[in-house]
């Protein structure tokens, strides 16, 4: 298979498996998505989705959020982990949204990444899922699969994002990054991986990855 054929196979297979694509983090607008994504760092979407309703019941917009103290926010979000840093980030960015952006979430990487506790991946998720702006946020699943599929060298997430954007058509980025995440969770996890169920890696995977898999099975 040529690289282009591999890319086409990935696109077609994911489209067949995920014709409609659920959004992993529950939210109702750009602000609640931004807060949910920030909270998801080193946590699971399931855990975040359990905690965000408790926080959003108290404050689902920056006006109400700044009325809470950092300590109050930390107490609510403690179960998602890294709560000292995340609570400061949530309070701080809410204040900046009020001071600089009329309480609205900005729509550029530069402005989003200038907010406390907001990195490149968080900004990319918000641009893609809240505003429909083409972006390719790379999480651990995408990083792992792009390497397994021999579509990136796995050096770092910056390189993986660059390769994904180069290989896949821009109009598919917003769907594809979510489809790859769901596929990674269901068929190609880091642990408990069953290659027989992982049709994409089995068909186009990096030879060294497949050989290692079978060596460990022996």
C-alpha angles and dihedrals in degrees: 000000000000118000089254091053089050091051091048090049091053092049094047095045093049092047090053093048097042111028088156116036122211117215107237098217120059113232141141103210142001094281096053090045091052091051092046093050091048089051093049095069107122090352135091126261089234092057092045091050089054093053105037094070089058091051096041091050086065098034129003097162135046093253092061094035094062089053088066118076121240087248093054091050091047091052092054097045098039095111092064092062132235086058097157092059096037095049091051089048094050093048094042097048091046089057091048091050088056095043100043110016107037089252093300129122109248121236104221132083091232096055094040094048090050089065118095115268092005114124131180096275094050090049091049093051092050094047091048103040101030101036106020091237110151109259136145109215109195117214128172093277094053091044091051096045097046086056095044090049091050091239094119135021095239092233094134141328092262090060092043091054091048092051093046091052091047096048103038125060112257094234089062099047097094093051096037099054089056094043091052091050092052091045091050092052095046106033111011110035124164091241129035091021117176109195092195089066093043100084096174097052090041090055104038105009128139108271094227091053092050092045091050090050093055093043090056091047092059 
